[in-house]
Amino acid sequence: MKNFAGTPGTVTGLILRLFQCLFAAASIASMATTKSFFNFTAFSYLIASMGLQVIWSFGLAFLDACALAKKKALHNPGLVSLIVVGDWVTATLSLAAASSSAGITILYFNDLGGCGVGEECQKYQLAVALAFMSWITIGISSLIMFWTLAAD
């Protein structure tokens, strides 16, 4: 397997995983600091999906950091296949959660005028934006991992 930018055990791979984890954790923090996020199923799903994203990305970031410290390439086809499947699953869940939360945010707060408290609305919008940013980084990682698997 070739060493593409973003593959496991590279600095760019570690940076992508850290950004995934950071954006997902920030999305959770923004959503969880509101008073009534639990009243909306989509927002609860966003927190659950981003929680899974934090665990997955942090685990792979730790794996990348260990590989960098040992100067070892992580190009075992079985491991790469597992990472590809995990990336695609978490990418799909993240996109679904971000999209459904964005839809509820727009419908409820803009169209129905249900947003009386401005700060809470901004936190919802920030959480959704951060979730999309997390999805973009996981999407990049999943495409790189698929490309790495296909290049073998």
Salt bridges, closest charged atoms under 4 A:
ASP87 OD1 - ARG17 NH1 2.80
GLU119 OE2 - LYS123 NZ 3.66
